[in-house]
Amino acid sequence: MPDPIVPPRISRAEVAHLAHLARLAVTDDELDLFARQLDIILTSVARVADVAAADIPPTSHAVAMTNVFRPDRTRPSLPREAVLAGAPAVEDDKFRVPRILSDEA
């Protein structure tokens, strides 16, 4: 329930106006209920704005991230003949693939 000393942030008339804009049919009891509930929501949102977070830098992750790439080093791999042996088509010691673009530009 909102603090009786602090004036409500949203009035019953404003709730009625919002309901009209949203094309919602609300009763008088619902207007009072929604006004109280919206006041609680607006008060909670205002508290977030009061947090002193100016010294906290913006982040993209909840935890610190570091570069996860490994060093680029050459290492042994399969011989070319073994790799090309499983290819459906080979030409000039390379994989042969179907043409997807024409020579016309």
matplotlib code that plots the C-alpha trace (Angstrom):
import matplotlib.pyplot as plt

x = [0.0, 1.5, 2.8, -0.1, 2.4, 3.6, 1.1, 0.2, 2.1, -0.9, -4.5, -7.7, -8.5, -5.2, -5.9, -9.3, -7.7, -5.2, -7.9, -9.9, -6.8, -6.2, -10.0, -10.4, -13.7, -12.9, -15.2, -14.9, -13.5, -10.9, -9.9, -9.1, -7.2, -5.2, -4.4, -2.9, -1.1, 0.4, 1.4, 3.4, 5.0, 6.0, 7.4, 9.5, 10.8, 11.7, 13.8, 15.9, 16.6, 17.8, 20.6, 23.9, 25.5, 27.5, 30.8, 29.8, 30.8, 28.3, 28.8, 27.8, 28.2, 27.5, 31.0, 34.3, 35.1, 38.6, 39.7, 39.2, 41.2, 44.1, 47.5, 47.6, 50.2, 50.7, 50.5, 50.4, 47.2, 46.0, 48.0, 46.4, 45.9, 43.9, 41.7, 41.0, 40.4, 37.0, 36.0, 33.2, 35.2, 38.9, 40.6, 44.2, 44.6, 41.6, 38.0, 35.8, 32.5, 29.6, 29.6, 27.0, 27.7, 27.9, 30.8, 28.6, 29.1]
y = [0.0, 3.4, 5.7, 8.1, 11.0, 10.7, 11.9, 9.2, 9.4, 8.5, 9.6, 7.7, 10.1, 9.3, 5.5, 6.1, 8.0, 5.2, 2.6, 4.7, 4.9, 1.2, 0.6, -1.3, -1.3, -1.0, -0.6, 2.1, -0.5, -1.5, 2.1, 2.4, -0.9, -0.1, 3.3, 1.8, -0.9, 1.5, 3.8, 1.0, 0.2, 3.8, 4.2, 1.1, 2.3, 5.7, 3.9, 2.4, 5.9, 6.9, 4.3, 6.0, 4.0, 6.8, 5.2, 1.8, 1.4, -0.1, -3.8, -6.2, -9.3, -10.2, -11.5, -10.3, -11.8, -12.4, -13.3, -17.0, -17.4, -19.7, -18.7, -19.2, -21.9, -24.4, -28.0, -31.4, -32.3, -35.0, -35.4, -33.8, -37.2, -38.5, -35.5, -35.5, -39.2, -38.6, -35.8, -36.5, -34.6, -33.4, -31.1, -29.9, -31.3, -29.3, -30.0, -29.5, -27.8, -27.0, -23.4, -21.3, -18.0, -17.4, -15.7, -12.7, -9.8]
z = [0.0, -0.9, 1.9, 2.9, 3.3, -0.3, -2.9, -5.5, -8.7, -10.8, -10.3, -10.8, -13.7, -15.4, -15.1, -16.6, -19.5, -20.1, -20.0, -22.6, -24.8, -24.5, -25.2, -21.9, -20.1, -16.4, -13.4, -10.7, -8.3, -11.0, -11.5, -7.8, -7.8, -10.9, -9.6, -6.4, -8.3, -10.9, -8.0, -6.5, -9.8, -10.5, -7.0, -7.5, -10.8, -9.3, -6.6, -9.4, -10.7, -7.3, -7.2, -7.3, -10.2, -11.9, -10.9, -12.3, -16.0, -18.4, -19.1, -21.8, -19.7, -16.1, -15.6, -17.0, -20.4, -21.8, -25.3, -25.7, -29.0, -29.0, -30.5, -34.3, -34.7, -37.5, -36.5, -38.4, -40.1, -42.5, -45.8, -48.8, -50.5, -47.5, -47.4, -51.2, -51.2, -49.5, -51.9, -54.5, -57.1, -57.3, -59.9, -59.7, -56.1, -54.9, -54.2, -57.3, -56.5, -58.8, -60.3, -58.6, -60.4, -64.1, -65.9, -66.7, -64.4]

ax = plt.figure().add_subplot(projection="3d")
ax.plot(x, y, z, "-o")
ax.set_aspect("equal")
plt.show()
